[in-house]
Amino acid sequence: MIDFALDRILQHAPYSITLTEAGFVFCTDNGVHYRVSFEKEDIVLGGSCTYQLILQNVDHIRKAHDPKVVETVLAIVDEFFRSNHEVLLYMCDTSDGKEGGRNRLFLQWFNRYAEAGRFTICTANADVEGETIYVAIIVETRNPLHDYIISDFEKMSDMLTEKP
């Protein structure tokens, strides 16, 4: 079970957020609804539970870049780490062939907005049946299992990228 303090998120998020059974939901100034959720994975890295970050544009409406979306998502992610010592897993959706762009955008968000030195981000990608799968984990550097988590991820990503 993941703990969250919604009041702390709301102090830093520019958009109003509602916490539902499906996750955190917010609506932009342009009327686009987003959902941010965390799904527990079967993957254990370094003895730590892993949660997949799921970011969905519920309406599937494409609008101009909105920096308040980034700030809102990162406020939620920040609270994930403030309340938990778990691993955050990010896998890019491959349903429309835009996974490479999603991967670059997500990593750009973190590199630009995350507190310097607070996180370790490890990435891997593999070609599976003609599709490139992009995966990243984010671990807070203060996590007591940090080194074990990184080592396990590196071993797992080496196995995925090995050529037969």
LUMDOLO-510145 format. One record per residue: residue number from 1; x, y, z of N, C-alpha, C in turn. Coordinates in steps of 0.1 Angstrom, whole numbers, plus 2048, in hexadecimal, padded with zeros to 3 digits. Example, Ala and Ser with C-alpha at 12.3 -4.5 7.8 and 13.67 -1.06 7.14 Angstrom:
# residues 2
[1 [884 7C7 84E] [87B 7D3 84E] [884 7DF 84E]]
[2 [880 7EA 847] [889 7F5 847] [881 800 84F]]
//
This chain:
# residues 164
[1 [808 7F4 800] [800 800 800] [809 80C 800]]
[2 [806 816 7F7] [80E 822 7F6] [806 82D 7FF]]
[3 [80E 834 806] [808 83F 80E] [80A 84C 806]]
[4 [800 855 806] [801 862 800] [7FB 86C 80A]]
[5 [800 878 80A] [7FB 884 811] [7F5 88D 806]]
[6 [7E9 88C 803] [7E3 895 7F8] [7E5 8A4 7FB]]
[7 [7E4 8A7 808] [7E5 8B6 80B] [7F3 8BB 808]]
[8 [7FD 8B2 809] [80B 8B6 805] [80C 8B8 7F6]]
[9 [806 8AF 7EF] [806 8B0 7E0] [7FF 8BD 7DC]]
[10 [7F4 8C0 7E2] [7EC 8CB 7DE] [7F4 8D8 7E0]]
[11 [7FD 8D8 7EA] [805 8E4 7ED] [80F 8E7 7E1]]
[12 [812 8DD 7D9] [81C 8DF 7CF] [817 8DE 7C1]]
[13 [80B 8D8 7BF] [805 8D6 7B2] [7FD 8E2 7AE]]
[14 [7FF 8E7 7A1] [7F8 8F2 79D] [7E9 8EF 799]]
[15 [7E7 8E2 796] [7D9 8DE 793] [7D3 8D7 79F]]
[16 [7C6 8D9 7A1] [7BF 8D2 7AC] [7BE 8C3 7A9]]
[17 [7C0 8BB 7B3] [7C1 8AD 7B1] [7B6 8A6 7BA]]
[18 [7B0 89C 7B4] [7A7 893 7BC] [7AD 885 7BC]]
[19 [7AD 87F 7C8] [7B2 872 7CA] [7A6 868 7C9]]
[20 [7A6 860 7BF] [79B 856 7BD] [7A1 848 7BF]]
[21 [799 83E 7BE] [79D 830 7BE] [7A6 82D 7B2]]
[22 [7A4 834 7A7] [7AC 832 79B] [7B9 83A 79B]]
[23 [7BB 843 7A5] [7C7 84B 7A6] [7C5 85A 7A7]]
[24 [7CF 862 7A5] [7CE 870 7A6] [7C8 876 798]]
[25 [7BE 87E 799] [7B7 883 78D] [7B8 892 78D]]
[26 [7BB 898 782] [7BB 8A7 781] [7B7 8AB 773]]
[27 [7B2 8B7 772] [7AE 8BD 765] [7B6 8CA 763]]
[28 [7BB 8CB 757] [7C3 8D7 753] [7BA 8E3 750]]
[29 [7C1 8EE 74E] [7B9 8FA 74A] [7B3 8F9 73C]]
[30 [7B8 8EF 734] [7B3 8ED 727] [7A8 8E2 727]]
[31 [7A5 8DD 733] [79A 8D3 734] [79E 8C5 731]]
[32 [7AB 8C2 732] [7B1 8B4 730] [7B2 8AE 73E]]
[33 [7AC 8A2 73F] [7AD 89A 74B] [7B8 890 74B]]
[34 [7C0 890 756] [7CB 887 758] [7C9 87F 764]]
[35 [7CE 872 763] [7CE 86A 76F] [7DC 865 771]]
[36 [7E1 866 77E] [7EE 861 782] [7EB 856 78C]]
[37 [7F1 84A 78A] [7EF 83F 793] [7FC 837 795]]
[38 [7FC 82F 79F] [808 827 7A2] [803 818 7A3]]
[39 [809 80F 79B] [804 801 79B] [810 7F9 7A1]]
[40 [80D 7F1 7AB] [818 7E9 7B1] [81B 7DE 7A6]]
[41 [828 7DC 7A4] [82D 7D2 79B] [832 7C6 7A2]]
[42 [834 7BB 79B] [839 7AF 7A1] [848 7AF 7A2]]
[43 [84E 7B9 79D] [85D 7BB 79C] [861 7C0 7AA]]
[44 [86B 7B9 7B0] [871 7BE 7BC] [880 7C1 7B8]]
[45 [884 7CD 7BB] [892 7D1 7B8] [899 7D4 7C5]]
[46 [8A4 7CD 7C8] [8AC 7D0 7D4] [8A4 7CE 7E0]]
[47 [89A 7C6 7E0] [892 7C4 7EC] [887 7CE 7EE]]
[48 [885 7D7 7E4] [87B 7E2 7E5] [870 7DF 7DB]]
[49 [864 7E3 7DF] [858 7E2 7D6] [859 7EC 7CB]]
[50 [853 7E9 7C0] [854 7F1 7B4] [845 7F5 7B0]]
[51 [844 802 7AD] [837 807 7A9] [838 80E 79C]]
[52 [82F 80A 792] [830 810 785] [828 81D 786]]
[53 [82E 827 781] [827 834 77F] [81F 834 772]]
[54 [812 837 774] [809 837 768] [804 845 767]]
[55 [807 84B 75B] [802 859 758] [7F9 858 74C]]
[56 [7EC 85B 74D] [7E3 85A 742] [7DC 867 73F]]
[57 [7DB 86A 732] [7D3 875 72D] [7C6 86E 72B]]
[58 [7BD 870 735] [7B0 869 735] [7A8 86B 728]]
[59 [7A8 878 724] [7A0 87C 718] [7A6 879 70B]]
[60 [7B3 876 70B] [7BB 874 6FF] [7BB 880 6F6]]
[61 [7BB 88C 6FC] [7BB 898 6F5] [7C9 89E 6F5]]
[62 [7CE 8A2 6EA] [7DB 8A7 6E9] [7DA 8B6 6E9]]
[63 [7E0 8BD 6F3] [7E0 8CB 6F4] [7EF 8D0 6F4]]
[64 [7F0 8DD 6F3] [7FE 8E3 6F4] [804 8E0 701]]
[65 [811 8E0 702] [819 8DE 70E] [813 8E6 719]]
[66 [811 8E0 725] [80C 8E6 730] [816 8E3 73C]]
[67 [81E 8ED 740] [828 8EA 74B] [821 8E7 758]]
[68 [815 8EB 75A] [80E 8E8 766] [80B 8D9 767]]
[69 [80A 8D2 75C] [808 8C3 75C] [815 8BD 762]]
[70 [820 8C1 75E] [82D 8BC 763] [82E 8BE 772]]
[71 [82B 8CB 776] [82C 8CE 784] [823 8C6 78D]]
[72 [817 8C3 787] [80D 8BC 78F] [811 8AD 790]]
[73 [815 8A7 785] [81A 899 785] [826 898 78E]]
[74 [82F 8A1 78E] [83B 8A0 796] [838 8A2 7A5]]
[75 [82E 8AA 7A8] [82A 8AC 7B6] [824 89E 7BB]]
[76 [81D 897 7B3] [818 88A 7B7] [824 880 7B9]]
[77 [82D 880 7AF] [839 877 7B0] [841 87B 7BC]]
[78 [843 887 7BF] [84B 88C 7CB] [845 886 7D7]]
[79 [837 887 7D8] [831 881 7E4] [832 872 7E5]]
[80 [833 86B 7DA] [835 85D 7DA] [842 85A 7E1]]
[81 [84D 862 7DE] [85A 85F 7E4] [85A 865 7F3]]
[82 [853 86F 7F6] [854 875 803] [84D 86B 80D]]
[83 [843 863 808] [83B 85A 811] [840 84C 810]]
[84 [848 848 807] [84C 83A 804] [85B 839 801]]
[85 [860 82D 804] [86E 82A 800] [86D 81F 7F5]]
[86 [865 821 7EB] [863 817 7E1] [86A 81C 7D4]]
[87 [869 813 7CA] [86F 816 7BD] [864 81A 7B3]]
[88 [866 824 7AB] [85D 829 7A1] [861 824 794]]
[89 [859 81C 78D] [85B 817 780] [853 81E 776]]
[90 [85A 822 76B] [853 829 760] [855 821 753]]
[91 [84A 81D 74D] [84B 816 740] [843 81E 736]]
[92 [848 820 72A] [841 828 720] [837 820 719]]
[93 [82B 825 717] [821 81F 70F] [826 81E 700]]
[94 [823 812 6FB] [828 80F 6ED] [81C 80E 6E3]]
[95 [810 812 6E7] [804 810 6DF] [804 818 6D2]]
[96 [80B 823 6D2] [80A 82C 6C6] [817 82F 6C0]]
[97 [822 828 6C4] [82F 82B 6BE] [836 837 6C3]]
[98 [831 83E 6CD] [837 84A 6D2] [83F 848 6DF]]
[99 [842 83C 6E2] [849 839 6EF] [856 840 6F0]]
[100 [85E 841 6E5] [86B 848 6E6] [869 857 6EB]]
[101 [85F 85D 6E5] [85C 86B 6E9] [858 86C 6F8]]
[102 [84F 863 6FC] [84B 863 70A] [857 861 713]]
[103 [860 858 710] [86B 855 718] [874 862 719]]
[104 [877 868 70E] [87F 875 70E] [878 87F 717]]
[105 [86B 881 715] [864 88B 71D] [864 888 72C]]
[106 [861 87C 72F] [861 879 73E] [86F 87B 744]]
[107 [879 877 73D] [887 879 743] [88A 887 743]]
[108 [886 88F 739] [888 89D 739] [881 8A4 745]]
[109 [875 8A0 748] [86E 8A5 754] [876 8A4 760]]
[110 [87B 897 762] [882 895 76E] [890 89C 76F]]
[111 [897 89C 764] [8A3 8A3 764] [8A2 8B2 766]]
[112 [897 8B7 761] [895 8C6 762] [890 8CA 770]]
[113 [886 8C2 775] [87F 8C7 781] [882 8C0 78E]]
[114 [889 8B4 78E] [88B 8AD 79A] [896 8B4 7A2]]
[115 [895 8B2 7AF] [89F 8B8 7B8] [8AD 8B1 7B5]]
[116 [8B7 8B9 7B2] [8C4 8B4 7AF] [8C9 8AB 7BA]]
[117 [8CE 89F 7B6] [8D4 895 7BE] [8CA 88D 7C7]]
[118 [8BE 890 7C5] [8B4 889 7CE] [8B0 87B 7C8]]
[119 [8B2 879 7BB] [8AD 86D 7B5] [8B8 866 7AC]]
[120 [8B7 859 7AB] [8BF 852 7A1] [8B5 84D 796]]
[121 [8B7 850 78A] [8AF 84B 77F] [8B7 842 777]]
[122 [8B2 835 775] [8B9 82B 76C] [8AF 828 761]]
[123 [8B4 827 755] [8AC 824 749] [8B1 818 742]]
[124 [8A8 812 73B] [8AB 807 732] [8A1 806 727]]
[125 [8A5 801 71C] [89C 7FE 711] [8A0 7F2 70A]]
[126 [896 7EB 704] [898 7DE 6FE] [88F 7DD 6F2]]
[127 [893 7D7 6E7] [88A 7D4 6DC] [884 7C7 6DE]]
[128 [877 7C7 6DF] [86F 7BB 6E1] [864 7BA 6D6]]
[129 [866 7B0 6CD] [85D 7AD 6C2] [85B 7BA 6BA]]
[130 [865 7C1 6B7] [864 7CD 6AE] [861 7DA 6B5]]
[131 [85E 7D9 6C2] [85B 7E6 6C9] [866 7E8 6D3]]
[132 [869 7F5 6D5] [873 7F9 6DF] [86B 7FC 6EC]]
[133 [86F 7F5 6F6] [869 7F7 704] [873 800 70C]]
[134 [86E 80B 711] [876 814 719] [871 813 727]]
[135 [87B 811 730] [878 80F 73E] [882 818 746]]
[136 [87D 81D 751] [885 825 75A] [881 822 768]]
[137 [88A 823 771] [887 822 77F] [88C 82F 786]]
[138 [885 833 790] [889 83F 797] [88A 83B 7A6]]
[139 [896 83D 7AC] [898 839 7BA] [89D 846 7C1]]
[140 [898 848 7CD] [89D 853 7D5] [8AA 84F 7DA]]
[141 [8B4 858 7DA] [8C1 855 7DF] [8C2 852 7ED]]
[142 [8B8 856 7F5] [8B8 853 804] [8B2 846 807]]
[143 [8AD 83F 7FC] [8A8 831 7FE] [8B3 828 804]]
[144 [8B0 822 80F] [8BB 819 815] [8BF 80D 80C]]
[145 [8B6 80A 803] [8B9 7FF 7FA] [8BE 803 7EC]]
[146 [8C2 810 7EB] [8C5 817 7DE] [8CF 80E 7D6]]
[147 [8DA 80B 7DB] [8E4 804 7D3] [8E0 7F6 7CF]]
[148 [8D8 7EF 7D7] [8D3 7E2 7D3] [8C8 7E3 7C8]]
[149 [8C0 7ED 7C9] [8B6 7F0 7BF] [8BD 7F2 7B1]]
[150 [8C6 7FB 7B1] [8CD 7FF 7A5] [8D4 7F2 79F]]
[151 [8DB 7EB 7A7] [8E2 7DE 7A3] [8D8 7D5 79D]]
[152 [8CC 7D2 7A3] [8C2 7C9 79E] [8BD 7CE 791]]
[153 [8BA 7DB 790] [8B5 7E1 783] [8BF 7DF 778]]
[154 [8CC 7E1 77B] [8D6 7E0 770] [8D7 7D1 76C]]
[155 [8D6 7C8 775] [8D6 7BA 771] [8CA 7B6 769]]
[156 [8BF 7BB 76D] [8B3 7B8 765] [8B3 7BF 757]]
[157 [8B8 7CB 756] [8B9 7D1 749] [8C3 7CB 740]]
[158 [8CE 7C6 746] [8D8 7BF 73E] [8D2 7B2 738]]
[159 [8CA 7AB 740] [8C3 79F 73B] [8BA 7A2 72F]]
[160 [8B3 7AE 730] [8A9 7B2 726] [8B0 7B5 719]]
[161 [8BC 7BB 71A] [8C2 7C0 70E] [8CD 7B7 708]]
[162 [8CE 7AB 70F] [8D8 7A1 709] [8D3 79C 6FC]]
[163 [8DC 79A 6F3] [8D9 795 6E6] [8DA 786 6E6]]
[164 [8D1 77E 6E1] [8D1 770 6E1] [8DD 76A 6D9]]
//
